């Protein structure tokens, strides 16, 4: 009989939720009583909303416990591991019976995330045990040509998962056709898009699938060197990549004459980014690897002709590479059987914001946004009203409620004005102000603009100033038109994707929520009650107990009144900081 | 925009920092003459000193031949590099989209008030530096902050964030 396994999810979000401590608790329990079970680590299974997660696998299958505390961990060991009696109250997923969270997994098809949460990411053996490195071995054993590999990827319909959506097979073919003794294959893991964490989870959970994808890509295009450009903000991902690289070298998946393929010499190293969103743009990324300021260059020449160090280079995103071994091993049909006519396969999304089940999901293309948010995601927190969903981060836009049945497909999403992006999906409810969101994104792109193109450098600044003015209640007639005019000019006159797409969040907000802008400008009101300068705080005399807490804490002494009698806020003095509102225990203060 | 940071860094009254430049030797040895070495050199230097002092710029420039202006250009372009000493604990409050929607501003405001510093500043006792970052990638636990390299805290409120910081401070005082 196999030993019972106890597996703790130790991805970044698990650790943030306290999984490290749970692991230590389990370890000390095991050691103290010399218990006979196997304690293992894995990464994120995507169920971030139930972290910390502990999985117990015994002869009856798998039982996943969610929101585990120290006490629950003790209970799991005593009742389940020793007593063979699963503690049903805390189980969020099980093979044996149904759980309330089953919908989170029911709609998913895991290709890129096939191993995330199922293997120890620091063990190459566990990756190999789940068909790992079988694809590159198959290429070597069958003697598949470069062209055959490229054709498989072309047939699969795989498109760039970083957001661009360009055909991966085509990209590889371009790089293949540029003859050079030196070529590079680069993995873009500079996931700078705020609100997205697919790449982090993927690398933390299954680094070898990315490496294998790169090795296959290197074989296909004839690359001599590989680089993974990873954000410095992801220390755990970098650590696991380094471990994986070492293991792959020891096993001969990297190095000289890989797997006996004569002349196939290839190795990969990790390059740490230094914190610049624009480096997600491929020419800026190349400049950064070369040790320069990460400023985009003119295309053409495209990296496939003249990239890193002037040599042909191919850049793909983490998720794109993670799909490659699966496609090569199982054939193009295993991938393109999912999806729509022009968008094949699956896509990973990071669900965040005002959604009940925030986490990582992989769904077939063609699924509607409604299904993702309300079925997998469980709907909106506190059952509030859904307002919009933001896709594509600072380069994307929001999709409003009436378009929630839009299918997840590159072209359909583009038609709404948003973009597929890398897969960040931030859900907003009635309390989110769309003008404030537009300001938030412009603030981000304005700070991250590299400064090369005038329209992007100064135009975003001017747009931001207007948006700040509007959220402060100082908006003027004509501001909306100015925003639209500037947006068009920035789009037309910027060199790279950052500038060309920077106005998108504002444009989609104007397209679908123009009335909110108008309410701010003409009525000096924020319908979502979010923009503080536009709010009025008043005390309800019938609810106020005269406890004086708000009056004492008010930073500008705007609240007056006798003890145990209703108080009053002086609207002239009030600076609308909202302190009284958050302090009042009797709900006696209202905002309008 | 990124070019603006230049002006902010030209602090004429900066006190000369005394650092042991010999610590740099192995780093320079490792990267000298390699192409694309500038960012790893600066990252390594910051790893040693916690920030990049003037004298370090000069030494690297002297020994590798990279011009000071090139180095300064790179150091001021990337958000990661610090030209001023930081506190023992660096608090990074996430201001990604998900955290913004979940009111990350309140976290920053509460910490500013509790520590008595503005964003980017260090407390007088050199214990904490308060920073804001674009995204830590723990979006489903928003709002999030990270202290140091791997101590991440999620689902915060202003009060709970302040408590985390105060607990660290108490520990520091206890351990002298």
Interface residues (C-beta under 8 A of the other chain):
Chain A: X12 X13 X15 X16 X17 X48 X49 X51 X191 X192 X193 X194 X195 X196 X197 X200 X201 X232 X233 X234 X235 X236 X271 X272 X273 X274 X275 X276 X277 X288 X289 X290 X291 X292 X293 X294 X309 X350 X351 X352 X353 X354 X358 X359 X390 X393 X424 X426 X428 X432 X437 X440 X441 X444 X446 X447 X448 X449 X450 X451 X457 X460 X461
Chain B: X1 X2 X3 X35 X36 X37 X38 X39 X40 X42 X43 X73 X74 X77 X78 X79 X80 X81 X95 X96 X97 X98 X99 X100 X101 X102 X133 X134 X135 X136 X137 X138 X139 X140 X141 X142 X144 X149 X150 X152 X153 X154
